Amino acid sequence: MKRLFTAWLGLLTITGLAGTPGFTIDASHSAGNVSPRLYGLMTEEINHSYDGGLYAELIQNRAFQDNALTPVHWSAVQGDHSAATLALDPANPLNGKLARSLRVTVTAADKKNSAGAANDGYWGIPATPKTTYRASVFARAESSFSGPVTVAIVSDDGKEVYATGQFSGLTTVWKNFEVTLKTGRVTPTAKAHFAITLNQPGTVWLGFVSLFPPTWNNQPNGFRKDLMQMMVDLHPKFLRCPGGNYVEGNTVETRFDWKKTIGPLAERPGHACPWGYRSSDGLGLLEFLQWCEAMKAEPVLAVYAGYSLQGAHVNAGAELQPFVQDALDEIEYVTGDANTRWGAERAKDGHPAPFPLNYVEIGNEDWFDKSGSYEARFAQFYDAIKAQYPHLKTISTYGDDQAANTLVKSRKPDAIDGHYYRSVDTFLKMSPDYANKYDRSGPELFVGEWAAYETSFPPWDQQSQKEPPTPRFEAAIGDAVFLAAMERNSDLIKMQCYAPMFVNVNPGARQWRPNLIGYDAISAYGSPSYYAIQMFSRNLGDQILATASVGTSVQGCATRDSQTGEIIVKLVNPEPVSVVLNLQLKGVTKLQSKATAITLSGGSEDMNSIQHPRNVKPVSTVVSGVNPDFSYPLPANSIVVLKLKPR
Ligand code: AHR
């Protein structure tokens, strides 16, 4: 494609366009096929993406595993005329998987003065109007107490009870109690907590406490509706799950050990995630797959490959074999029918039908493993996967720029995963020629993590809490030129996904910036980068058309929908001034004179936030006077999608 592009550029210069800002589109033929999987999503537990994010569970430290010494996020409910104490109790665990329970001892309480335990949720429990919540409490009691126990969502100042319910029938044996709570007319607030109280003295043990609001498609153990909608609106074709450092863990022991993330919730102990907090594993392997299913996307399954972040690696050979077997079992859990060992386990977990799977990623960022062990580790995984699942494509995490284009040598990976966290300026500079360095007969490219950050905030500041959690408009310009580059080369770049996707914006919740989508307990918003990606992913043809920028810093790309003939042109103006661009389409004699333009523009400092969620948003307009050679005024700092209809 590069050769074609250059030859055509020469022709245009001869025909006299040099000097006039122009963008030319060769629609006389397709320069390649757009990858049907180009636009996808990447996910890992970072910034409270799952717990306190997409995973709709509202109780933090629901299984009392987050700290062995104190029941963090739990506090005693008591008053002038009531008293309670809380203690972690390793002698009375709910089951063999959870190491301890919470003992709640109420020493003074009556019908007007209750006492017990409260949970503060993930930066508050959201109380919203006319909402039904489902509480599930595993509890037992001393023999002299059988109930009742009251559960309630209560304002932090104690003045309002937003929703309440009760259960009785406690015995000395663990039992699960399910209670429905309904709010009335509430002004949405997260200044609330969940309380479990007694109205008489007594001792109860809590083994596991869960509270869910309504979820996407009413899925039990499901997902927050607003965040799901925002992802669905991006039309993702795949979900890289789970990617990033989360699959590796800080240590081998704290890797994403998928077998510990399936089965009954109250038997999932959770684990320390590499981003400094404990993951409940409520969003485990099955939930990743259900998440894909809900978005009509396929999983790109990332398997642990024997390297962890603090530098430990597992030697290839016999030592690595159990991890290879774990990956094979994981693939069987995803794809096997209900007669297979792990397919049967999935059916038992509630999903008899297998999930589609085409790609398996072996590890994450293995260029960090300075021991050089990835070559042999990759080979061992590759051979085992190909022997059992020859149709699956393997992705190597070593071999893009970070490792100076050095590929795994002993095997040919089907794809390599490169990560690009770069400044806007760097993306502006690298995007025109990006991909020229690759051998088009080599492995497919997967850009499994990328994001532009504002040029004035260098990488070492990216985790700074001083900067906003989601990027300013300026970053969307960098994102868009890189997206255009990937779309122009999407015969080679088969998949790409921005990272990180999610951030809980509450103080202390995040470990990274910039991030695509921000939220608190009540609401969510998309950054300008979110809208840039949405504009690209929702407006996409299946044929790549060669394009050239002539005498301008405007970058772009074009595709055609072979069914409708529509030509979709994407243009990015990084300049702080408007540019009147001469758009020339070769091989097209007529176009409908009216076209649709979708524009995202703003000042480079402009942002979206919880308070101003749609300060920067795309605007759709009708453009007149369109023909195969026309002028289009691109606003300053803008990203524009033009949808040109054939006539
Ligand atoms: O996206 C954040 C982190 O960046 C990922 O966990 C890791 O793969 C990369 O270094």
Residues whose N, C-alpha, C, O or C-beta is under 5 A from the ligand:
A	BS01	AHR	G244 N245 Y246 E365 A499 P500
